[in-house]
Amino acid sequence: MMGFQRNNQHKLFISGFNLEDRVRSDHILRKVAQKIDFEFIYDEVKETYGTNGNVSVPPPVILKLMLLLILYDVRSEREMMLTLPERLDWLWFLGYDLEDEIPTHSVLSKARSRWGAETFKRFFERIVWQCLEAGLIGGDTLFVDASLIEADASNNSVVDTESVKRYLHKSYGEFENRLEEAAEKKTTPVNRRYISSTDPDASVTRHSKGTPKLRYKTHRVVDPRCEVITATKVTPGSIDDGDMLREMIEINKENTQTKVATVVADSRYGSIDNYLYCYDAGIKAHIPSLGETQRSTGRQKGIFPKEEFQYDPDADTYTCPAGYVLKRRMYNRKRHTYEYKASPKACAECALRAQCTRSKDGRTLKRHRRQDALDSMRAVAGSREAKRDIRTRQHLSERSFARSTRYGYKRARWRRIWRMEIQDYLIAAVQNITILANHSERKPAGSNGQRVQGLMPCFLHWIYCIIAVLGKTVSSEPVFAYG
């Protein structure tokens, strides 16, 4: 028999209702609440509050709200506050009841300004250390990569600094200060000239063959054991990937207190400076040489590579494929390289000239002052082990950034680089928390949280990602790492 719903009057009083009973036992927020201690934030931000005035929203609640904003990729803080009364699981996670007053959305923006990016950095570092103690981080091998993020600013806001120098433009002054701070980083003339009047920290950057846009760049270190993000850093989009390798390794060391044995990255990191840094630090650089990848492009296309020339260490000369000798001529102090050149007459009469050089002055070779160390590192980069790691990097690093898209990392939520750092730390922390929350407890090797050897990689983690890419997973809940 068919039942019919009665038009009952809403109850004025509800008895026997408990949010604890309405949130299922395997809910992801229950796992997060069990694994993560949010009370630490009291000590971190106590200096930013006064002793008089209105009582603020408790800092742990604010941090949890920030986490929910990223975890569920809510479009805006205003929308999240409007949705909050409708979500029993959110209310339970925040420690609220049905009758509690919901904070206004401005609470979050004020907290960000009050706390600063450093507070969220320490939160991310605490999560990394907790993953280390749980045995989820190996620590000896690092995978480094970078990805562009679209700034929250339109291309219409870009102005030419050459045409506005005579105006007292606040954003232009801020941009000049940023250039001075980043003087050691490589920037193109375009990035020095064109800036955004709404977000001067972002830089005009082209991705592949696409349209130049205002972008930031996030640099990331991923540990291969369970793909925990151990280090992250946001820069303007114009900063070269390779310039950040040393800093990312140092950040990883600080966060995990482990000794790095191998670093894996793509050819954009395969510069001379990075090779020599890894050589001096005793790190195996499984990084393709940037110079070798550029051989088939531009003026180097179709000519003899440097390896075709035989070096005689005793005579300090090179012999070309045609048998002519290239002698050392000069030393470049800036690049720390010696220049070797054959006589102009020999190059002019050489039958292999078309395959050797397109220069009117003949072929020139450059040899670094520490060429032996470079040759050693390039040999390591070309080993079978390195090629295997490089193939792994193509999937592992891309998978880490692909997971970040679930949390809205492809576009900046806010403007200015310090706010972008907050977004980046929160996204990386959320990814690590989902790994930590869905992973069974593992006993660390020692009480000091040193890395555990011999643990199997998180195969379920990888399988889940493959299924998700194939479009097999459909859920109204946010997509988590695995489990």
BATI-324561 format. One record per residue (C-alpha): residue number from 1; residue in three letters; chain; x, y, z. Coordinates in steps of 0.1 Angstrom, whole numbers, plus 5000, padded with zeros to 4 digits. Last residue first. Example, Ala and Ser with C-alpha at 12.3 -4.5 7.8 and 13.67 -1.06 7.14 Angstrom:
# residues 2
2, SER, A, 5137, 4989, 5071 $
1, ALA, A, 5123, 4955, 5078 $
# end
This chain:
# residues 483
483, GLY, A, 5416, 5042, 5008 $
482, TYR, A, 5434, 5066, 4985 $
481, ALA, A, 5443, 5102, 4981 $
480, PHE, A, 5409, 5118, 4986 $
479, VAL, A, 5382, 5129, 4961 $
478, PRO, A, 5358, 5153, 4978 $
477, GLU, A, 5324, 5137, 4985 $
476, SER, A, 5296, 5137, 4958 $
475, SER, A, 5312, 5107, 4942 $
474, VAL, A, 5321, 5094, 4908 $
473, THR, A, 5353, 5073, 4904 $
472, LYS, A, 5357, 5054, 4871 $
471, GLY, A, 5369, 5084, 4851 $
470, LEU, A, 5401, 5068, 4837 $
469, VAL, A, 5421, 5093, 4857 $
468, ALA, A, 5404, 5082, 4889 $
467, ILE, A, 5411, 5046, 4883 $
466, ILE, A, 5448, 5054, 4877 $
465, CYS, A, 5448, 5075, 4909 $
464, TYR, A, 5433, 5046, 4929 $
463, ILE, A, 5459, 5022, 4916 $
462, TRP, A, 5487, 5046, 4927 $
461, HIS, A, 5475, 5049, 4963 $
460, LEU, A, 5468, 5012, 4965 $
459, PHE, A, 5504, 5007, 4956 $
458, CYS, A, 5517, 5027, 4985 $
457, PRO, A, 5553, 5018, 4983 $
456, MET, A, 5565, 4988, 5004 $
455, LEU, A, 5585, 4997, 5035 $
454, GLY, A, 5621, 4985, 5035 $
453, GLN, A, 5637, 5013, 5055 $
452, VAL, A, 5620, 5036, 5080 $
451, ARG, A, 5630, 5072, 5082 $
450, GLN, A, 5640, 5087, 5115 $
449, GLY, A, 5612, 5099, 5138 $
448, ASN, A, 5633, 5105, 5169 $
447, SER, A, 5616, 5076, 5187 $
446, GLY, A, 5631, 5052, 5163 $
445, ALA, A, 5624, 5031, 5132 $
444, PRO, A, 5588, 5044, 5130 $
443, LYS, A, 5558, 5021, 5136 $
442, ARG, A, 5533, 5022, 5108 $
441, GLU, A, 5497, 5032, 5114 $
440, SER, A, 5473, 5025, 5086 $
439, HIS, A, 5470, 5051, 5058 $
438, ASN, A, 5438, 5069, 5050 $
437, ALA, A, 5444, 5098, 5074 $
436, LEU, A, 5481, 5102, 5066 $
435, ILE, A, 5475, 5103, 5028 $
434, THR, A, 5445, 5126, 5032 $
433, ILE, A, 5466, 5148, 5056 $
432, ASN, A, 5494, 5150, 5030 $
431, GLN, A, 5471, 5163, 5003 $
430, VAL, A, 5455, 5187, 5027 $
429, ALA, A, 5489, 5200, 5038 $
428, ALA, A, 5500, 5206, 5002 $
427, ILE, A, 5468, 5225, 4995 $
426, LEU, A, 5471, 5246, 5027 $
425, TYR, A, 5507, 5254, 5021 $
424, ASP, A, 5500, 5266, 4986 $
423, GLN, A, 5470, 5287, 4996 $
422, ILE, A, 5490, 5304, 5023 $
421, GLU, A, 5519, 5310, 4999 $
420, MET, A, 5494, 5325, 4974 $
419, ARG, A, 5484, 5349, 5002 $
418, TRP, A, 5520, 5360, 5006 $
417, ILE, A, 5524, 5363, 4968 $
416, ARG, A, 5497, 5389, 4963 $
415, ARG, A, 5461, 5382, 4953 $
414, TRP, A, 5436, 5355, 4964 $
413, ARG, A, 5421, 5323, 4953 $
412, ALA, A, 5449, 5317, 4927 $
411, ARG, A, 5440, 5293, 4899 $
410, LYS, A, 5452, 5258, 4891 $
409, TYR, A, 5453, 5249, 4928 $
408, GLY, A, 5416, 5243, 4932 $
407, TYR, A, 5416, 5214, 4957 $
406, ARG, A, 5408, 5187, 4932 $
405, THR, A, 5435, 5203, 4909 $
404, SER, A, 5461, 5193, 4936 $
403, ARG, A, 5456, 5156, 4927 $
402, ALA, A, 5468, 5163, 4892 $
401, PHE, A, 5499, 5181, 4907 $
400, SER, A, 5509, 5149, 4926 $
399, ARG, A, 5501, 5127, 4896 $
398, GLU, A, 5523, 5148, 4874 $
397, SER, A, 5552, 5144, 4898 $
396, LEU, A, 5547, 5106, 4900 $
395, HIS, A, 5540, 5099, 4864 $
394, GLN, A, 5569, 5117, 4846 $
393, ARG, A, 5591, 5111, 4877 $
392, THR, A, 5589, 5073, 4872 $
391, ARG, A, 5605, 5077, 4838 $
390, ILE, A, 5632, 5098, 4852 $
389, ASP, A, 5638, 5073, 4880 $
388, ARG, A, 5643, 5045, 4854 $
387, LYS, A, 5666, 5066, 4834 $
386, ALA, A, 5686, 5074, 4865 $
385, GLU, A, 5690, 5037, 4874 $
384, ARG, A, 5701, 5029, 4839 $
383, SER, A, 5728, 5055, 4840 $
382, GLY, A, 5727, 5087, 4819 $
381, ALA, A, 5724, 5111, 4849 $
380, VAL, A, 5753, 5094, 4866 $
379, ALA, A, 5774, 5099, 4835 $
378, ARG, A, 5764, 5135, 4834 $
377, MET, A, 5775, 5139, 4871 $
376, SER, A, 5809, 5125, 4863 $
375, ASP, A, 5813, 5146, 4832 $
374, LEU, A, 5804, 5177, 4853 $
373, ALA, A, 5830, 5168, 4879 $
372, ASP, A, 5857, 5164, 4852 $
371, GLN, A, 5846, 5197, 4836 $
370, ARG, A, 5854, 5217, 4868 $
369, ARG, A, 5869, 5247, 4850 $
368, HIS, A, 5843, 5243, 4823 $
367, ARG, A, 5853, 5235, 4787 $
366, LYS, A, 5839, 5256, 4759 $
365, LEU, A, 5843, 5246, 4722 $
364, THR, A, 5845, 5270, 4692 $
363, ARG, A, 5840, 5260, 4656 $
362, GLY, A, 5848, 5285, 4628 $
361, ASP, A, 5848, 5323, 4626 $
360, LYS, A, 5819, 5324, 4602 $
359, SER, A, 5798, 5304, 4625 $
358, ARG, A, 5776, 5277, 4611 $
357, THR, A, 5796, 5249, 4626 $
356, CYS, A, 5805, 5212, 4624 $
355, GLN, A, 5784, 5194, 4598 $
354, ALA, A, 5788, 5222, 4572 $
353, ARG, A, 5825, 5224, 4581 $
352, LEU, A, 5831, 5187, 4574 $
351, ALA, A, 5854, 5193, 4543 $
350, CYS, A, 5876, 5216, 4563 $
349, GLU, A, 5893, 5244, 4544 $
348, ALA, A, 5876, 5273, 4562 $
347, CYS, A, 5880, 5255, 4596 $
346, ALA, A, 5917, 5250, 4591 $
345, LYS, A, 5922, 5286, 4580 $
344, PRO, A, 5903, 5300, 4610 $
343, SER, A, 5927, 5282, 4633 $
342, ALA, A, 5910, 5259, 4657 $
341, LYS, A, 5893, 5271, 4689 $
340, TYR, A, 5891, 5262, 4726 $
339, GLU, A, 5875, 5285, 4751 $
338, TYR, A, 5879, 5279, 4789 $
337, THR, A, 5849, 5282, 4812 $
336, HIS, A, 5842, 5297, 4846 $
335, ARG, A, 5810, 5313, 4833 $
334, LYS, A, 5818, 5348, 4846 $
333, ARG, A, 5855, 5344, 4844 $
332, ASN, A, 5855, 5334, 4808 $
331, TYR, A, 5890, 5321, 4800 $
330, MET, A, 5908, 5325, 4767 $
329, ARG, A, 5925, 5306, 4738 $
328, ARG, A, 5929, 5269, 4744 $
327, LYS, A, 5938, 5250, 4713 $
326, LEU, A, 5916, 5231, 4689 $
325, VAL, A, 5935, 5206, 4668 $
324, TYR, A, 5923, 5194, 4634 $
323, GLY, A, 5917, 5157, 4627 $
322, ALA, A, 5884, 5160, 4608 $
321, PRO, A, 5864, 5147, 4638 $
320, CYS, A, 5879, 5176, 4659 $
319, THR, A, 5908, 5172, 4682 $
318, TYR, A, 5907, 5191, 4715 $
317, THR, A, 5937, 5204, 4734 $
316, ASP, A, 5950, 5205, 4770 $
315, ALA, A, 5983, 5188, 4759 $
314, ASP, A, 5982, 5163, 4787 $
313, PRO, A, 5944, 5162, 4791 $
312, ASP, A, 5938, 5154, 4754 $
311, TYR, A, 5902, 5159, 4746 $
310, GLN, A, 5886, 5141, 4716 $
309, PHE, A, 5858, 5160, 4699 $
308, GLU, A, 5827, 5140, 4690 $
307, GLU, A, 5814, 5145, 4725 $
306, LYS, A, 5809, 5182, 4718 $
305, PRO, A, 5781, 5175, 4695 $
304, PHE, A, 5786, 5176, 4657 $
303, ILE, A, 5761, 5197, 4639 $
302, GLY, A, 5725, 5190, 4627 $
301, LYS, A, 5706, 5213, 4650 $
300, GLN, A, 5729, 5234, 4672 $
299, ARG, A, 5717, 5267, 4656 $
298, GLY, A, 5682, 5262, 4669 $
297, THR, A, 5672, 5228, 4683 $
296, SER, A, 5686, 5193, 4682 $
295, ARG, A, 5713, 5200, 4708 $
294, GLN, A, 5689, 5215, 4733 $
293, THR, A, 5683, 5183, 4753 $
292, GLU, A, 5720, 5178, 4757 $
291, GLY, A, 5725, 5212, 4771 $
290, LEU, A, 5698, 5208, 4797 $
289, SER, A, 5714, 5175, 4809 $
288, PRO, A, 5689, 5150, 4821 $
287, ILE, A, 5685, 5149, 4859 $
286, HIS, A, 5692, 5119, 4881 $
285, ALA, A, 5715, 5139, 4903 $
284, LYS, A, 5732, 5117, 4928 $
283, ILE, A, 5739, 5138, 4959 $
282, GLY, A, 5773, 5141, 4975 $
281, ALA, A, 5768, 5178, 4984 $
280, ASP, A, 5797, 5189, 4962 $
279, TYR, A, 5784, 5169, 4932 $
278, CYS, A, 5748, 5180, 4938 $
277, TYR, A, 5759, 5217, 4937 $
276, LEU, A, 5781, 5210, 4906 $
275, TYR, A, 5752, 5195, 4887 $
274, ASN, A, 5729, 5223, 4898 $
273, ASP, A, 5753, 5250, 4886 $
272, ILE, A, 5759, 5233, 4853 $
271, SER, A, 5721, 5231, 4845 $
270, GLY, A, 5700, 5200, 4844 $
269, TYR, A, 5670, 5215, 4863 $
268, ARG, A, 5650, 5222, 4831 $
267, SER, A, 5660, 5186, 4820 $
266, ASP, A, 5635, 5170, 4844 $
265, ALA, A, 5640, 5161, 4880 $
264, VAL, A, 5652, 5134, 4903 $
263, VAL, A, 5673, 5140, 4934 $
262, THR, A, 5692, 5111, 4951 $
261, ALA, A, 5710, 5106, 4984 $
260, VAL, A, 5693, 5132, 5006 $
259, LYS, A, 5700, 5130, 5043 $
258, THR, A, 5670, 5133, 5066 $
257, GLN, A, 5659, 5161, 5089 $
256, THR, A, 5624, 5160, 5073 $
255, ASN, A, 5614, 5197, 5071 $
254, GLU, A, 5649, 5212, 5071 $
253, LYS, A, 5663, 5187, 5046 $
252, ASN, A, 5633, 5193, 5023 $
251, ILE, A, 5638, 5231, 5025 $
250, GLU, A, 5674, 5226, 5016 $
249, ILE, A, 5666, 5205, 4986 $
248, MET, A, 5640, 5230, 4975 $
247, GLU, A, 5665, 5259, 4978 $
246, ARG, A, 5691, 5241, 4957 $
245, LEU, A, 5666, 5232, 4930 $
244, MET, A, 5650, 5267, 4927 $
243, ASP, A, 5671, 5282, 4899 $
242, GLY, A, 5663, 5252, 4877 $
241, ASP, A, 5626, 5260, 4876 $
240, ASP, A, 5632, 5295, 4862 $
239, ILE, A, 5613, 5323, 4880 $
238, SER, A, 5589, 5340, 4856 $
237, GLY, A, 5558, 5325, 4872 $
236, PRO, A, 5563, 5345, 4904 $
235, THR, A, 5574, 5322, 4932 $
234, VAL, A, 5556, 5297, 4955 $
233, LYS, A, 5575, 5271, 4975 $
232, THR, A, 5568, 5235, 4986 $
231, ALA, A, 5586, 5208, 5005 $
230, THR, A, 5579, 5173, 5018 $
229, ILE, A, 5548, 5165, 4997 $
228, VAL, A, 5540, 5129, 5005 $
227, GLU, A, 5540, 5105, 4975 $
226, CYS, A, 5538, 5073, 4996 $
225, ARG, A, 5574, 5062, 4992 $
224, PRO, A, 5583, 5085, 4963 $
223, ASP, A, 5589, 5117, 4984 $
222, VAL, A, 5576, 5147, 4965 $
221, VAL, A, 5593, 5181, 4964 $
220, ARG, A, 5573, 5210, 4949 $
219, HIS, A, 5578, 5243, 4932 $
218, THR, A, 5546, 5264, 4927 $
217, LYS, A, 5546, 5290, 4900 $
216, TYR, A, 5526, 5322, 4898 $
215, ARG, A, 5509, 5335, 4866 $
214, LEU, A, 5496, 5365, 4847 $
213, LYS, A, 5490, 5352, 4812 $
212, PRO, A, 5509, 5347, 4779 $
211, THR, A, 5487, 5328, 4755 $
210, GLY, A, 5497, 5292, 4748 $
209, LYS, A, 5526, 5277, 4729 $
208, SER, A, 5541, 5261, 4760 $
207, HIS, A, 5531, 5282, 4790 $
206, ARG, A, 5537, 5319, 4786 $
205, THR, A, 5544, 5340, 4817 $
204, VAL, A, 5534, 5376, 4826 $
203, SER, A, 5544, 5378, 4863 $
202, ALA, A, 5523, 5378, 4895 $
201, ASP, A, 5536, 5400, 4924 $
200, PRO, A, 5521, 5432, 4909 $
199, ASP, A, 5485, 5419, 4915 $
198, THR, A, 5459, 5446, 4906 $
197, SER, A, 5482, 5469, 4885 $
196, SER, A, 5497, 5439, 4867 $
195, ILE, A, 5532, 5442, 4854 $
194, TYR, A, 5550, 5444, 4821 $
193, ARG, A, 5587, 5456, 4819 $
192, ARG, A, 5607, 5434, 4841 $
191, ASN, A, 5587, 5403, 4831 $
190, VAL, A, 5592, 5411, 4794 $
189, PRO, A, 5630, 5416, 4799 $
188, THR, A, 5632, 5380, 4812 $
187, THR, A, 5638, 5371, 4848 $
186, LYS, A, 5665, 5349, 4863 $
185, LYS, A, 5667, 5351, 4901 $
184, GLU, A, 5695, 5369, 4919 $
183, ALA, A, 5677, 5402, 4918 $
182, ALA, A, 5646, 5388, 4935 $
181, GLU, A, 5645, 5413, 4963 $
180, GLU, A, 5653, 5442, 4939 $
179, LEU, A, 5626, 5430, 4915 $
178, ARG, A, 5601, 5429, 4943 $
177, ASN, A, 5608, 5465, 4953 $
176, GLU, A, 5603, 5476, 4917 $
175, PHE, A, 5569, 5458, 4917 $
174, GLU, A, 5558, 5476, 4948 $
173, GLY, A, 5567, 5509, 4933 $
172, TYR, A, 5547, 5500, 4902 $
171, SER, A, 5518, 5490, 4923 $
170, LYS, A, 5517, 5524, 4940 $
169, HIS, A, 5518, 5544, 4908 $
168, LEU, A, 5534, 5578, 4911 $
167, TYR, A, 5533, 5584, 4874 $
166, ARG, A, 5564, 5592, 4853 $
165, LYS, A, 5573, 5556, 4852 $
164, VAL, A, 5540, 5547, 4836 $
163, SER, A, 5550, 5543, 4799 $
162, GLU, A, 5581, 5522, 4805 $
161, THR, A, 5562, 5502, 4832 $
160, ASP, A, 5538, 5489, 4805 $
159, VAL, A, 5506, 5479, 4822 $
158, VAL, A, 5488, 5446, 4827 $
157, SER, A, 5453, 5449, 4843 $
156, ASN, A, 5437, 5438, 4810 $
155, ASN, A, 5455, 5405, 4814 $
154, SER, A, 5431, 5398, 4843 $
153, ALA, A, 5441, 5390, 4878 $
152, ASP, A, 5436, 5361, 4902 $
151, ALA, A, 5468, 5346, 4891 $
150, GLU, A, 5469, 5314, 4870 $
149, ILE, A, 5492, 5288, 4886 $
148, LEU, A, 5522, 5272, 4869 $
147, SER, A, 5538, 5240, 4879 $
146, ALA, A, 5571, 5229, 4892 $
145, ASP, A, 5590, 5196, 4898 $
144, VAL, A, 5613, 5179, 4922 $
143, PHE, A, 5613, 5141, 4930 $
142, LEU, A, 5634, 5134, 4961 $
141, THR, A, 5652, 5102, 4971 $
140, ASP, A, 5667, 5096, 5006 $
139, GLY, A, 5638, 5108, 5027 $
138, GLY, A, 5617, 5076, 5028 $
137, ILE, A, 5585, 5092, 5040 $
136, LEU, A, 5553, 5074, 5051 $
135, GLY, A, 5568, 5059, 5082 $
134, ALA, A, 5543, 5074, 5106 $
133, GLU, A, 5570, 5096, 5121 $
132, LEU, A, 5577, 5111, 5087 $
131, CYS, A, 5540, 5117, 5080 $
130, GLN, A, 5538, 5136, 5114 $
129, TRP, A, 5569, 5156, 5104 $
128, VAL, A, 5552, 5166, 5071 $
127, ILE, A, 5520, 5175, 5089 $
126, ARG, A, 5540, 5197, 5113 $
125, GLU, A, 5557, 5214, 5084 $
124, PHE, A, 5524, 5223, 5068 $
123, PHE, A, 5512, 5239, 5100 $
122, ARG, A, 5545, 5258, 5103 $
121, LYS, A, 5540, 5271, 5068 $
120, PHE, A, 5505, 5281, 5077 $
119, THR, A, 5517, 5303, 5105 $
118, GLU, A, 5545, 5318, 5084 $
117, ALA, A, 5520, 5330, 5058 $
116, GLY, A, 5506, 5357, 5080 $
115, TRP, A, 5486, 5353, 5112 $
114, ARG, A, 5468, 5387, 5113 $
113, SER, A, 5463, 5390, 5075 $
112, ARG, A, 5451, 5355, 5072 $
111, ALA, A, 5429, 5358, 5103 $
110, LYS, A, 5412, 5389, 5089 $
109, SER, A, 5404, 5371, 5056 $
108, LEU, A, 5390, 5342, 5076 $
107, VAL, A, 5368, 5362, 5099 $
106, SER, A, 5354, 5382, 5070 $
105, HIS, A, 5332, 5352, 5061 $
104, THR, A, 5310, 5358, 5091 $
103, PRO, A, 5311, 5332, 5119 $
102, ILE, A, 5281, 5308, 5124 $
101, GLU, A, 5262, 5312, 5156 $
100, ASP, A, 5256, 5279, 5174 $
99, GLU, A, 5221, 5264, 5175 $
98, LEU, A, 5228, 5233, 5154 $
97, ASP, A, 5260, 5225, 5173 $
96, TYR, A, 5296, 5234, 5166 $
95, GLY, A, 5328, 5215, 5172 $
94, LEU, A, 5342, 5224, 5139 $
93, PHE, A, 5342, 5188, 5126 $
92, TRP, A, 5306, 5183, 5139 $
91, LEU, A, 5294, 5215, 5120 $
90, TRP, A, 5312, 5203, 5089 $
89, ASP, A, 5296, 5169, 5091 $
88, LEU, A, 5262, 5184, 5096 $
87, ARG, A, 5264, 5204, 5065 $
86, GLU, A, 5235, 5228, 5059 $
85, PRO, A, 5246, 5254, 5085 $
84, LEU, A, 5280, 5256, 5067 $
83, THR, A, 5267, 5262, 5032 $
82, LEU, A, 5263, 5300, 5037 $
81, MET, A, 5297, 5302, 5055 $
80, MET, A, 5313, 5283, 5026 $
79, GLU, A, 5297, 5305, 5000 $
78, ARG, A, 5312, 5336, 5016 $
77, GLU, A, 5345, 5320, 5018 $
76, SER, A, 5345, 5313, 4981 $
75, ARG, A, 5343, 5285, 4955 $
74, VAL, A, 5345, 5257, 4980 $
73, ASP, A, 5372, 5232, 4970 $
72, TYR, A, 5360, 5206, 4995 $
71, LEU, A, 5395, 5202, 5011 $
70, ILE, A, 5405, 5238, 5004 $
69, LEU, A, 5377, 5256, 5022 $
68, LEU, A, 5374, 5228, 5048 $
67, LEU, A, 5411, 5234, 5058 $
66, MET, A, 5406, 5271, 5061 $
65, LEU, A, 5375, 5264, 5083 $
64, LYS, A, 5396, 5241, 5104 $
63, LEU, A, 5422, 5268, 5109 $
62, ILE, A, 5396, 5293, 5119 $
61, VAL, A, 5381, 5267, 5144 $
60, PRO, A, 5415, 5261, 5159 $
59, PRO, A, 5420, 5299, 5163 $
58, PRO, A, 5389, 5303, 5185 $
57, VAL, A, 5366, 5330, 5170 $
56, SER, A, 5377, 5362, 5186 $
55, VAL, A, 5365, 5378, 5218 $
54, ASN, A, 5359, 5415, 5214 $
53, GLY, A, 5383, 5440, 5230 $
52, ASN, A, 5412, 5437, 5254 $
51, THR, A, 5442, 5413, 5258 $
50, GLY, A, 5455, 5416, 5222 $
49, TYR, A, 5460, 5389, 5196 $
48, THR, A, 5489, 5384, 5172 $
47, GLU, A, 5512, 5371, 5200 $
46, LYS, A, 5489, 5341, 5206 $
45, VAL, A, 5492, 5329, 5170 $
44, GLU, A, 5515, 5299, 5173 $
43, ASP, A, 5507, 5290, 5209 $
42, TYR, A, 5469, 5287, 5201 $
41, ILE, A, 5476, 5269, 5168 $
40, PHE, A, 5489, 5238, 5186 $
39, GLU, A, 5453, 5229, 5194 $
38, PHE, A, 5447, 5217, 5159 $
37, ASP, A, 5460, 5182, 5166 $
36, ILE, A, 5456, 5160, 5135 $
35, LYS, A, 5451, 5123, 5133 $
34, GLN, A, 5418, 5118, 5151 $
33, ALA, A, 5401, 5149, 5136 $
32, VAL, A, 5414, 5140, 5102 $
31, LYS, A, 5400, 5105, 5104 $
30, ARG, A, 5366, 5118, 5116 $
29, LEU, A, 5367, 5143, 5087 $
28, ILE, A, 5372, 5115, 5063 $
27, HIS, A, 5340, 5098, 5074 $
26, ASP, A, 5345, 5061, 5084 $
25, SER, A, 5323, 5063, 5116 $
24, ARG, A, 5294, 5081, 5100 $
23, VAL, A, 5285, 5116, 5112 $
22, ARG, A, 5249, 5118, 5124 $
21, ASP, A, 5255, 5101, 5158 $
20, GLU, A, 5280, 5126, 5169 $
19, LEU, A, 5256, 5154, 5158 $
18, ASN, A, 5232, 5144, 5186 $
17, PHE, A, 5195, 5147, 5186 $
16, GLY, A, 5175, 5132, 5215 $
15, SER, A, 5151, 5160, 5218 $
14, ILE, A, 5140, 5185, 5192 $
13, PHE, A, 5119, 5216, 5202 $
12, LEU, A, 5097, 5238, 5181 $
11, LYS, A, 5088, 5209, 5158 $
10, HIS, A, 5079, 5218, 5122 $
9, GLN, A, 5042, 5214, 5115 $
8, ASN, A, 5033, 5182, 5097 $
7, ASN, A, 5020, 5181, 5062 $
6, ARG, A, 5016, 5144, 5060 $
5, GLN, A, 5035, 5122, 5035 $
4, PHE, A, 5015, 5095, 5019 $
3, GLY, A, 5022, 5058, 5019 $
2, MET, A, 5013, 5034, 4991 $
1, MET, A, 5000, 5000, 5000 $
# end
